[in-house]
Amino acid sequence: MNIYLDYQSSKPVDPRVVEAMLPYFHDKFGNPSSLHAVGDVATKTLEESRAAIAGFINADQEEILFTSGATESSNLGLIGYAFRNKNKGNRIVISETEHISIHNIAKYLEKNGFSVSKIPVDQYGRVAIQRIADRVNDKTILVSVGYANNEIGTTQSISEIGKFCRDKGIVFHSDAVAAEGLIPIDVQRDNIDLLTISSNDIYGPKGAGVLYVKEGIRINPLVIGGGQERGLRSGTENVPSIVGMKRAVEIMQEEMPGETKRFQKYRDKLIENVLKTIPRCYLNGHPTERLPSNAHFRFDGIEGESLLLSFKDKGISVSTGSACSSKTLEPSHTLIALGLLHEEAHGSLEITFGRYNKEKDVDGVMEVLPGIVERLRKLSPLYKEEA
Ligand code: PMP
């Protein structure tokens, strides 16, 4: 068996994307800042890519800044906005279940004179507007809430959160990396001012990302140099990866409706079967307001890590949570924010479907999961005591 079920951590580059990128390594190698004909080809490609990606999120071409990826986009959006606008206030609000990159950016801002307040979530990981309202005041300049959580898959009511912020005159940033390609994103409808997306989360290459900056929002650059990207992100643009991101977006626009339906079918079949078959097993995250590709379980009396390794022995790749913090022994901050105990958080397993999965992959999981759980529970003194 060889089944990959960890698409949230990494996705392969679609071969159609690779094909679109190839000419830009050698034949069309120009620098978009060069004024000669070779440079013109690169400039044209760059601007066409900008327009295509703008279309994907219903933005204007001028509102798209190219970066090296999601982490850089969020750094530029949050730090760039906070530093530029510190005369307006010094308070930043983020949700407890933000990706580790946002938490660490917030920590950096705290060390630099800003105060950060965190919005608690409910037992499913949802952010209530009232909880945001409790935390903002006239010093609040920025709110950041992710479109969907990369571990438990819970989605947020982003357009309502955006509207709340807009009515209060507070700039709203959303990290949409977990949601892009799975939920249609529309920065107008969703009242978003700053948005982070990346290429590698939609089957494009690593090394390209976008920060959407709504017209009229002023930010400071973090990378200073030749003045590319309207002076807001210097450095020669990574044209091959940007072309790859454009092609990934085009494919996504065509395939997303069918693909998400397919994932939802697999997800629902898996959740139903797991909860029916395995005693003392629970679904983490919201039962319905969740990404179509995400199933996240916790099992009494079992370590997620042992589950993952048992699956690995059977040729199935799954996850215990975010790959970005998988090397720490700390339990996931997202699961703790749901109110789970440390041992509950450690007993979790994340399965995420993607473009190359088939329905038989769900059957593959169900063939081995009951046996693995039974074996691990027999070895677990914790489970015997409780049973
Ligand atoms: N935000 C979310 C929700 C993520 O899942 C990730 C990791 N894929 C990131 C940000 C950071 O992305 P990258 O490491 O590609 O910069």
Residues whose N, C-alpha, C, O or C-beta is under 5 A from the ligand:
A	BS01	PMP	Q8 G69 A70 T71 E72 H99 S101 N150 D175 V177 A178
